[in-house]
Structures are given as C-alpha cells and as structure tokens.
Amino acid sequence: LGKHVIHKTSIPSTQTLAQKLAFEGADHGTVVIADEQTAGKGRLNRAWFSPNQGIWMSIILRPSFLPLQASQLTLLTATILAKSVEEVTGLTPSIKWPNDLLIQDRKVAGILTEMQSEHDHIQYLIIGIGMNVNQNEKDFPEELHSKATSIQIESGKEWDMRIIIQAVLQHFEKQYDHYLQKGFSTVKEIWEEYGYKIGEVVTLRTTQEEKQVTLIGLQEDGSLLIEDSGTRHPLYSGEIIW
Ligand code: BTN
C-alpha cells in the first residue's frame, strides 16, 4: 500500500483522479493525495470543503471479496482513522455511524467509498479520506462552524500532516490484511469501542418520523442495530438523519 503515491498540489478531487487511474489500470494500493481540492466531494452528493490545511486522499483497492463487503471496509477505514488520530495527537475521536469521525460532537473527518463492480466481482474500490487538520475556526465557512472542527482547533497546535498520513497508511496496510485473514469481528469490536453514543438513547429522525431509540452496535452487513421499544432492528444508511 502506498508504493505508488501520486501527489498533486491542487486538483478538483482526488476521488475523481483515482477513479480515472483505476479505470486505466492503476495498481492495488495506489494512493492519490492533494494539498487542496477545488471540487471535493462528500457523501450524498454534498460538496466537501478542502482547503490547504487538510488531508485529502484516495486509496485504490482491488480486493477479491464480494461487493457486499465494501461497507465493512468503510467501517474498517473509520477505525483506522480513529486509531491514527489518537496515536499521533492524543485526541480520542468517536465514530458516528456509519463513518464520520467526531471530536466534541463536531466532524473532523469523513470517508467516501466508491466502487466499480460487475456481477459478484469488484473491479476497484476507491476509499476517499478527508481530514480537517490545521484549519482554524475562521478558516471554515460560516455554515460549517457548528458542524466542523479540526485537529488543530481541538489540540491547540499545528500538526505535520505527513506524520498523520504515514500513520493512516501504516495502520491501513496492517488492518486490511488482518481483516482479510480474520474477518469483520475485530473491526466490529474496535468500531464499537469508538462508536458515538453506542449504548445510549438518542433521538432518531428518519424521513418518516422522530423517536427515541437505543444504539446497540454494528451488524456484519455494516448496518446499525437499534432498539426501539423493546424490539431490535437494523438501520441502513440513508434512512437516518441525526
Ligand atoms: C463525507 O461526506 O463525510 C465524506 C467526505 C470525503 C472527502 C474526501 S477528501 C478526499 C476524497 N476526494 C474527494 O473529493 N472526496 C474524498
């Protein structure tokens, strides 16, 4: 992993470039990193604010597992980011299902997984990672103030982003192999350790209603198990508005 690293100063999106390279045959483990993105993409077609002070990267993977497992890999990536941030900075992020990294209730990192598959075969998977590192409060646009934070804001100092990138790639290499050999159970355990409000009662807003539920934990398929007046059922992404 990371044997081929493509570094750009400013591009529209590492995700788009990684897709193009993967389509053209780039190797498993190729990493695309940009100092700045001018058209960063978030989940659900949102724009992703990507100035110079953050880590914006996309990892190309060519796994032999089934397309179904892609969501497990996204959850794995969230645990890797949490561990890397904790190891380098001493801050302990939590993971808000499915894969937002929060510190003090504000988002510090996000993951966007995109897949090209045919039948039961994955041609390539692109894991996009965005992490706010050295932004100050004033660097964020007004509408993000209550929602977004950075490692610098939370720790009170500036960080060498290369050290964080290195930690992420090292953990990724190790944990990805471990996951291939041992399956999802360790990922699930670590995810739940960092899981935001796991075991707590939260207000859940779905597209239809609003109610109090208890967050129980992860399921093998990447869904979130919740308990609602005594009965347990899984929640799939897209259904939940926090
Ligand atoms: C989210 O919505 O939480 C996911 C954000 C993912 C952002 C990263 S930054 C690197 C890669 N390139 C993109 O355009 N998006 C992802």
Residues whose N, C-alpha, C, O or C-beta is under 5 A from the ligand:
A	BS01	BTN	S13 T14 Q15 A39 G40 K41 G42 R43 W48 I55 W56 M57 S58 G110 I111 L112 G128 I129 G130
